């Protein structure tokens, strides 16, 4: 139980080990806010940071502590309960509630979101089946109502506690076999990227208030009638193709969402986002420092376990920046950068004629900063390189990729590249590489570009 005795030392404890507040025991009469609000604010400051389940003082003790009536105390406690800062148990008392999990509204998987907040994520697969899309889901995924979709239902947990029920719909033909690779604790978004070459780019999401009923209440271990948040999200990949439709029910007492808002800016008589679009442009010598940052970040983030650590650890920013400056100046091949805002380079590619067969084009390098994953940077760089090398769809394009980099290989395969039998081990990298070729008759960009670095 909390004690509200005075103390001359912050954080002192009384003889029985209760937390002792050093706050005044009466409400300042000069404060113009309602008395219950002053009690509410004082209690809120006291209980913040205390372990969940800590017992609160009785109403009588609070009346004596703050010199107010029982009606005022009850109003303050009622407000705290409404805010879900405390909870009451009949015949047992009032206790400090668990803090809510706060998550920004971003295009991020449950696994990624929980880990970012230091929470251990996990999932339980409840049900998987193939069903007709129907009118609603079919419209969301751009499918006929009779087309088959995968319906995947999972219970989401945070530190072992159930917090959400998620029902996910995917195009069954496009993602055939995905359920065999879907594990309880794996990230679906990582699986889409690594196994299908799909990078997610944008989503539309709605939030509604509903109440827990029957089976949902049992799965979430909450009382029927408890408020829930229902999120419905339709997600597009970097080629603007509908990829997933998901409905999730979150416990309202455990979860809250946060987002940042910006006032739209006027531009050419219309409304536009305050953020700049991604720009693909020829590299300049002044980009060398930023390109070196991307190169080193990509190698350190993607090549551990593929390239010997001594090679990665030997990378020096000054040397790499000098190398990049020379590459940009060398007109034997062309270098393009992807820039989000002026000076903010997220990736780059270098391409030209194939040294072994000048009738072919060749992509010497494509690197994207690891933090730019999911923004379509790699795809746009790859599209630009292929467009420059093969504008009339009459020329093959080749590249080299590390054999062990399965994610990169799948991504390139999704854009029309296939191994052509070439193999090498360069002394500089000390890792097996294979050559891939994109034949001229394959002209459609059906997949997404890399979200990490790929070697020349």
QUIKA-V873615 format. One record per helix or strand of 3 or more residues. SS is the DSSP state (a for helix, b for strand). FROM is the first residue (numbers start at 1). TO is the last residue. If there is no record, write none. Layout:
ss->SS from->FROM to->TO
ss->SS from->FROM to->TO
//
This chain:
ss->a from->35 to->47
ss->a from->59 to->66
ss->a from->70 to->82
ss->b from->86 to->89
ss->b from->93 to->96
ss->b from->101 to->104
ss->a from->110 to->116
ss->b from->121 to->132
ss->a from->134 to->141
ss->b from->148 to->158
ss->b from->161 to->171
ss->a from->178 to->181
ss->a from->188 to->196
ss->b from->200 to->211
ss->a from->214 to->220
ss->b from->227 to->237
ss->b from->242 to->251
ss->b from->255 to->258
ss->b from->265 to->267
ss->b from->270 to->272
ss->b from->279 to->282
ss->a from->285 to->302
ss->a from->309 to->313
ss->a from->317 to->329
ss->b from->334 to->341
ss->b from->344 to->353
ss->b from->361 to->368
ss->a from->370 to->372
ss->a from->377 to->389
ss->b from->397 to->402
ss->a from->406 to->414
ss->b from->417 to->425
ss->b from->432 to->438
//
